[in-house]
Amino acid sequence: MRFSWRTEWPQWLLIAAMFALAAATWGSAPERIPVHWGIGGQVDRWGGRFEGLLAIPLLALGIYVLMLIVPRIDPGRANYDAFVGPYTTLRLSILVVMAGLYALVILWVRGMRLSIEVLVPLLVGALFVVVGNVLGKLRPNWFVGIRTPWTLSSKQSWTRTHRAGGWVFVLIGVLMMLCAALRTDWALWTMIAVSLVSILGLIVYSYLIWLRDPDKVPPAGTQPAPNDSRP
């Protein structure tokens, strides 16, 4: 898979903007910066300037580099050319959400007490919706997607599980955003229950499709080679 500056510059811009915000905020930032909030939106962990201002930018940079390297080391790297667009969309969406989360931290440091318990689920829910829309376009690989023993050894299981998974991720994302809007305990627990049941259902579904696939391939090393004469 080849990357060009046309697909990469928005991601470079997001990462550079986060580090620029860190530099611009460093001198006026307090010694204690919130680094984690509870479900109710209350700060439940504080950190110093380094952690508070640089943890998210450094993590974003690490994820960006990792997702650049993955297509080069994946045994299924030949398939990445078939989903360059969806993979780029996925990478960019992750960085957009991380930049949004970082913006919330910076605004908090600057004195704006936003509703973290609403905005964070909205951002993450939107990411789930985007992921759901690209899942069905992914092709078999070892790093990105719904990777069960059965999707990795059956193209049919991979394809059908990812198509179903696309709808599941969109549903989870919408429920997450509704949960943020309603701000009620029952909505939260409903979202968690639906998510767990749906993910378990996808795992079972991938197995059932695998069972009926005549072209499934056993994992490497589970069968002796044709010329293996060992007893």
N, C-alpha and C positions, 0 to 999 in steps of 0.2 A: 504494500500500500504506500503510495506516494502522497506527501502533503505539500501544499503550496502556500505561499504567503497569503493568497486570497482567502483561504479557509482558516489560516492561523492568526492573522492580525487581530480579529476581534478578541481572541483569547489572550494574545499578548497584551492588548489594551486593558482588558479586565485585570490581569495580574499586575501590570504596571500601575494601574490606578489604585489598587489595594496597597501596594508598597508606598506609593506617593502619599496616600492618605495617612499611612502609618508615620511617615516622616514629618508630614505637616502637623500631626496631632501630638507627636512625641513630647515636645517641649511644654505643652499646656495640659497634658494628661495627668490625672491624679496617680498616686502611687498604687492604689488598689483599683482594678478594673474588673467588672463582672465578666466571667468567662462561661457561666452556665446558669440557666434559669430553670426553675421547676415547672410542672404542668400548669400551675396557677399563675405563672408569670413572675414569681418572686425570685430574686437572685439567691442561689444556694451555693455558689462558689465564686471566690474572687481570685484574681491573679495579679502579678506585677505587670509593669509596662511591656516587658518582652513578650510574655504569654498573651496578654490582653490585646496587644497591637500587632503582633507578628505571627501568632499561631495560625490564624486562618489564612493569611497570605502565603505562608510557607507551606501549609497543607495543600492549598490550591496549586502552588507551583509543583509540589511533589506529585499530585494527581495528574497534572498536565503532562509532566515528563513521563510518568509511568504509562499513561495511555498513548503516548507517542511510541514507547518502546515495545509495548505488548504486541502489536501486529508483526514486529520483527522477530520475536522469540516464540510466538505461538506455533505449535506443530501444524495447526490448521490455517497458517497465514495466507495460503493461496486463496482462501475464501473471502478475505477482507476486501479485495477489490470489488466484490459483488455488493458490498454495503458501505461504501465510502461515505455517501451522503448521510445515512442514518447514524453511522458511527461519529461523524463530525457533529451532527446535531446533538447527540448524546453528550459528547465531550463539552461542547459549548454550553449546553443546558446546566450541566453540573457546575461549571464555573460561574454562570450567571446566578445560580442559587447561592453559591458560596459568597459571591460578591454582595448579594442582597443581605445575607446574614451579617457580613462584615460591616455593611452600611448601618445596620441596626446597632451594632456595637459602637461604632463611631458616633452615631447620633446620641446614644445613651451617654457616652463619655462627654459629649458637648452639652449635656443637660436636658435633652429631650427624652422624657420617660414615655416610651411608646408601649403599645399593648403587645408585648412579645408573645404572649400565649395565643394571640390571634394571627399575627403576621408570620411567625415561623411556620405553623401548619399550613398557611396559605401558600408560602413559598415551596415547602416540601410537597404539598399536594399538587401544585402545578408541575413540579418535576416528575411526579408519578404519572401525570397525564401525558407529558411529553414522552416519557419512557414507554408508556403503553402504546403510543402511536408509532414508535419505531421498532418495538419488539418483533412484530411479525415480519420485518424486513431484514432481520439479522440472519446470517447464514452460519452453519455449524463452525464453532471455534471453541477453544478451551478456556477463554477468559471472560467473555462478555455474553450475557444472556442467562437463560434458565438452564443451568448445568446440573443435570442429574445423571446417574449412571446410564439411564435409558435414553435421554436425549443425545448423549455423547456417543452412543453406539447405534443409533438409528436415525437416519435422515428424516424419515416419516414422523417419528416421535418428536424430533426437534422442531420440524415445521409446524405441526399441528398444535404442539404445546405452546409454542411462541405466539401463534395466532390467538389461541384462547387466553394466553397470558397477557396479551395486549389489552383485551377487554377487562381482565381482572385488575391490571394496574391502573387503567383509567377509572374504574369503579372505586378503587381504594383512594385514588387522588381526589376524586369528587367528594367522597365521604369525608376525607380529611379536611377539605375546604369547608364543607357544610358544618363539620364539627367545630371548626374555628369560628364560624359565623354564629352558630347557635350557643356555643359556650355553656353546654350542659353536660353533666356527668353521663347521662344515658346515651348521648350522642357519641361521646368518647368511647365508652365501652362497646357500643354497637359497632363502631368503626374497627376497634381492635378485634372483636369476635369475627366480623366479616372478613377481615384481612387474614387472620389465622386459618379460618376454614377455607378460604379461597386458595391460599398458598398450599395448604395440605392437599386440596383438591387437584391443583396443578401437578403436584408430585405423583399422586395416584394416577392421574390421567396420562402422564408421560409413560408410566409403567404399563398401563393397559394398551396404549398404542404400540409400544415396543413389543408386547407379547404377540400382537397380530401382524407384525412386520416381517415378511419372509426374507427381507434383505438386511436384517440387523446384523451387526458385526460384533463379535466378542472382543472385549478389551485385549490389548496387546499383552502377550505373555501368558494368557489363560489357556492356550492350546499349544501343544508341541508343534514345532516346525515340521514341514513335510519330510525333511531329510534328517530329522532328529532320531537317531537310532538307540538312544538310551533306553534301558528297560523301564 
